[in-house]
Amino acid sequence: MEQFIHIPSGNTKLAATIHYPAQRQTAERYPLIIICHGFLSTRIGVDRLFVQTARHLAEHGSIVVRFDYGGCGESSGDYGKLEMDDLIQQTKDVIDSVLSLELVDRRRLTLLGHSLGGAVALLTAVADPRVQSLVLWAAVAKPFTDITRIVGENLLASSPDGGVDYCGYRLTRQFFESLSRHQPLVQTHHFSGNVLLVHGTDDEEIPVDYCFLYERAFRLRNKGKCDKEVILGANHTFSSIQHRERLLHVTTSWLDAEHRDMKRSNQVI
């Protein structure tokens, strides 16, 4: 079953879709996965990446929520006027809303972030102890450097007010300044949960090298494991059938094991 809702976040209404396991039992509590999309994306994703992901994970026994950040997709607001802290807060507001769902196991919460959404997911997890694990797909590691490269460094440098028009969005100077204030790689040691990293070797948007930088940073922690999967030939959105099937297989297998371990740990407690 799929359900469309609006989630309040300040003055913004975030459009969201909830996916429930088909064979759910009212006495059962299910792990929750929240999908965080990337820069100027939507909860649908390029080539329906997040729709396919949510349905696949729900078939494997999770409640999955995919949502549009403010000013994206069907959400209200102006994305170009947001800052990184706003994206983090909106993610926390989604957590607040959906953790109260009757069938959700509050002790098994995973954030799945893609591209800039990967950086936002990590920074949210650092700030919110309710997040137990992270899945980061092609995650941004250097927000300002990565987004200005995508938008165009010359375009940004030639702007008199520090903002740019890009793909129908007016991205403000404050938006870019906020990107420069956040360094996800430096924050990895503040998250003690388990992490899965997935990246494609043919990603032209976010370098596959970042996957190895994240792996090294996460493995320097005193607590929490980090697993990595590099998919040969995959692009930024894992758009070929072969690459997407591999992406979903690796992610689902990792999450299934993670959820079993969480459930056993919670039962011991």
C-alpha positions as CSV (number, residue, x, y, z in Angstrom):
1,M,0.0,0.0,0.0
2,E,1.2,3.5,-0.8
3,Q,-0.1,6.7,0.9
4,F,0.4,10.3,0.0
5,I,0.7,12.8,2.9
6,H,1.9,16.4,3.6
7,I,4.4,16.8,6.4
8,P,4.6,20.3,8.1
9,S,8.1,21.8,8.4
10,G,7.9,25.4,9.6
11,N,5.8,27.2,7.0
12,T,6.6,24.6,4.4
13,K,4.5,21.6,3.5
14,L,6.6,18.6,2.4
15,A,5.0,16.2,0.0
16,A,5.7,12.6,1.0
17,T,4.8,9.1,0.0
18,I,4.7,6.2,2.5
19,H,5.2,2.6,1.3
20,Y,4.0,-0.2,3.5
21,P,4.8,-3.9,3.3
22,A,2.1,-5.7,1.4
23,Q,1.8,-8.6,3.9
24,R,2.0,-6.4,7.1
25,Q,0.7,-7.7,10.4
26,T,-0.9,-5.3,12.9
27,A,1.0,-6.9,15.8
28,E,4.3,-6.4,14.0
29,R,6.6,-3.4,14.0
30,Y,8.6,-2.7,10.9
31,P,11.9,-1.0,10.3
32,L,11.7,2.5,8.8
33,I,13.7,3.8,5.9
34,I,13.6,7.5,4.9
35,I,14.9,8.4,1.4
36,C,16.7,11.8,1.1
37,H,17.0,13.0,-2.5
38,G,19.8,15.1,-3.9
39,F,20.3,18.6,-5.3
40,L,17.2,19.8,-7.2
41,S,15.8,16.3,-7.4
42,T,12.5,15.0,-6.2
43,R,11.1,12.0,-4.3
44,I,10.6,10.3,-7.7
45,G,14.3,10.4,-8.7
46,V,16.0,10.3,-12.0
47,D,14.6,7.4,-14.0
48,R,12.2,6.7,-11.1
49,L,15.2,5.7,-8.9
50,F,13.4,6.4,-5.6
51,V,10.0,5.0,-6.6
52,Q,11.6,1.7,-7.6
53,T,13.8,1.7,-4.4
54,A,10.9,2.4,-2.1
55,R,8.7,-0.3,-3.6
56,H,11.5,-2.8,-3.6
57,L,12.4,-2.2,0.1
58,A,8.7,-2.3,1.1
59,E,8.4,-5.7,-0.6
60,H,11.3,-6.8,1.7
61,G,9.5,-5.8,4.9
62,S,10.3,-2.2,5.6
63,I,8.1,0.9,5.8
64,V,9.7,3.4,3.4
65,V,9.2,7.2,3.2
66,R,10.3,9.3,0.2
67,F,9.7,13.0,0.4
68,D,10.4,16.3,-1.5
69,Y,12.5,18.9,0.1
70,G,11.0,22.4,0.2
71,G,10.7,23.9,-3.2
72,C,11.2,20.5,-4.9
73,G,8.7,18.2,-6.5
74,E,5.2,18.8,-5.0
75,S,6.4,20.5,-1.8
76,S,5.8,24.2,-1.1
77,G,8.7,26.6,-0.5
78,D,11.6,28.0,-2.5
79,Y,14.6,25.6,-2.7
80,G,17.1,28.3,-3.7
81,K,16.4,30.2,-0.5
82,L,17.1,27.2,1.7
83,E,20.3,26.5,3.5
84,M,21.9,23.2,4.5
85,D,20.6,23.6,8.0
86,D,17.1,23.9,6.6
87,L,17.5,20.6,4.7
88,I,18.7,19.0,7.9
89,Q,15.8,20.4,9.8
90,Q,13.3,19.3,7.2
91,T,14.7,15.7,7.4
92,K,14.3,15.8,11.2
93,D,10.7,17.0,10.8
94,V,10.0,14.1,8.5
95,I,11.5,11.8,11.2
96,D,9.3,13.4,13.8
97,S,6.2,12.8,11.7
98,V,6.7,9.3,10.5
99,L,8.2,7.8,13.6
100,S,4.8,8.2,15.2
101,L,3.2,5.8,12.7
102,E,1.6,2.9,14.4
103,L,3.5,0.1,12.6
104,V,7.0,1.7,12.8
105,D,9.7,0.2,15.0
106,R,11.2,3.4,16.4
107,R,14.5,1.6,17.2
108,R,15.2,0.6,13.6
109,L,15.5,3.9,11.6
110,T,17.7,4.2,8.5
111,L,18.3,7.2,6.4
112,L,19.1,6.5,2.7
113,G,20.7,9.5,1.0
114,H,21.7,10.0,-2.6
115,S,24.2,12.7,-3.8
116,L,23.7,15.9,-1.8
117,G,21.0,13.9,0.1
118,G,23.8,11.6,1.3
119,A,25.6,14.6,2.9
120,V,22.3,15.8,4.4
121,A,21.5,12.3,5.7
122,L,24.9,12.0,7.4
123,L,24.6,15.5,9.0
124,T,21.1,14.7,10.2
125,A,22.3,11.4,11.7
126,V,25.0,13.3,13.6
127,A,22.5,15.7,15.0
128,D,19.7,13.1,15.7
129,P,20.4,10.0,17.8
130,R,17.3,8.3,16.6
131,V,19.0,7.4,13.3
132,Q,20.6,4.0,13.8
133,S,22.1,3.4,10.3
134,L,23.0,5.1,7.1
135,V,23.0,4.1,3.4
136,L,24.8,6.6,1.3
137,W,24.6,6.4,-2.5
138,A,27.1,8.5,-4.6
139,A,27.3,10.8,-1.6
140,V,28.5,14.4,-1.9
141,A,31.6,14.8,0.3
142,K,32.4,18.5,-0.3
143,P,29.1,20.3,-0.7
144,F,30.3,23.7,-1.8
145,T,32.9,22.3,-4.2
146,D,30.6,19.7,-5.7
147,I,27.5,21.9,-6.2
148,T,29.4,24.8,-7.6
149,R,31.1,22.5,-10.0
150,I,27.7,21.2,-11.1
151,V,26.2,24.6,-11.4
152,G,29.3,26.1,-13.1
153,E,32.1,27.9,-11.3
154,N,32.3,30.6,-13.9
155,L,28.6,31.3,-13.7
156,L,28.8,31.7,-9.9
157,A,32.0,33.8,-10.0
158,S,30.4,36.2,-12.5
159,S,27.2,36.7,-10.5
160,P,27.0,40.2,-9.0
161,D,25.0,39.1,-6.0
162,G,26.5,35.7,-5.5
163,G,23.4,33.8,-6.7
164,V,22.6,32.1,-9.9
165,D,19.6,31.0,-12.1
166,Y,20.0,27.3,-12.7
167,C,17.5,24.8,-14.1
168,G,14.6,27.1,-13.3
169,Y,15.7,27.8,-9.7
170,R,17.1,31.0,-8.3
171,L,19.9,29.8,-6.0
172,T,20.9,32.5,-3.5
173,R,24.2,33.5,-2.2
174,Q,23.1,32.3,1.2
175,F,22.4,28.8,-0.2
176,F,26.0,28.6,-1.5
177,E,27.5,30.1,1.7
178,S,25.7,27.5,3.7
179,L,27.2,24.7,1.6
180,S,30.7,26.0,2.5
181,R,30.0,25.8,6.2
182,H,29.4,22.0,6.2
183,Q,32.1,19.4,5.9
184,P,30.4,15.9,6.1
185,L,33.7,14.0,6.0
186,V,34.8,15.8,9.2
187,Q,31.6,14.8,10.9
188,T,31.8,11.1,10.3
189,H,33.3,10.3,13.7
190,H,30.2,11.8,15.4
191,F,28.0,9.0,14.1
192,S,28.4,5.6,15.7
193,G,25.9,3.6,13.6
194,N,26.6,1.2,10.7
195,V,27.0,2.6,7.2
196,L,26.7,1.2,3.7
197,L,28.5,3.2,0.9
198,V,27.6,2.6,-2.8
199,H,29.1,4.4,-5.8
200,G,29.5,3.9,-9.5
201,T,32.8,4.0,-11.3
202,D,31.3,6.1,-14.2
203,D,29.7,8.8,-12.0
204,E,30.4,12.1,-13.8
205,E,28.7,14.2,-11.1
206,I,30.3,13.1,-7.9
207,P,33.7,11.4,-8.0
208,V,33.9,7.7,-7.0
209,D,37.0,8.6,-5.0
210,Y,34.6,10.1,-2.4
211,C,33.4,6.6,-1.6
212,F,36.9,5.7,-0.5
213,L,37.3,8.9,1.4
214,Y,34.1,8.2,3.3
215,E,35.2,4.6,3.9
216,R,38.5,5.6,5.4
217,A,36.8,8.3,7.6
218,F,34.1,5.9,8.9
219,R,36.6,3.1,9.6
220,L,38.6,5.4,11.8
221,R,35.7,5.5,14.3
222,N,35.8,3.6,17.6
223,K,32.3,2.2,17.0
224,G,30.2,1.3,14.0
225,K,31.1,-0.7,10.9
226,C,31.3,0.5,7.3
227,D,30.7,-1.5,4.2
228,K,31.4,-0.4,0.6
229,E,30.2,-1.5,-2.8
230,V,31.7,0.0,-6.0
231,I,29.6,-0.8,-9.1
232,L,31.6,-1.0,-12.3
233,G,30.3,1.2,-15.0
234,A,27.4,2.7,-13.0
235,N,26.6,6.4,-13.5
236,H,25.4,8.8,-10.8
237,T,21.8,7.6,-10.8
238,F,22.6,3.9,-11.5
239,S,20.3,4.2,-14.5
240,S,21.0,1.0,-16.4
241,I,18.9,-2.1,-15.5
242,Q,22.0,-4.1,-14.6
243,H,23.4,-1.4,-12.3
244,R,20.1,-0.7,-10.7
245,E,19.5,-4.3,-10.0
246,R,22.9,-4.6,-8.4
247,L,22.3,-1.4,-6.4
248,L,19.0,-2.7,-5.0
249,H,20.3,-6.2,-4.3
250,V,23.3,-4.9,-2.3
251,T,21.3,-2.3,-0.4
252,T,18.5,-4.8,0.4
253,S,20.8,-7.5,1.5
254,W,22.7,-5.1,3.8
255,L,19.5,-3.7,5.3
256,D,18.0,-7.1,5.9
257,A,21.1,-8.1,7.9
258,E,21.1,-4.8,9.6
259,H,17.5,-5.0,10.6
260,R,17.9,-8.5,12.0
261,D,20.9,-7.4,14.1
262,M,19.0,-4.4,15.4
263,K,16.0,-6.5,16.3
264,R,18.1,-9.0,18.2
265,S,19.9,-6.3,20.0
266,N,16.7,-4.6,21.0
267,Q,15.3,-7.9,22.3
268,V,18.3,-8.4,24.5
269,I,17.9,-4.9,25.9
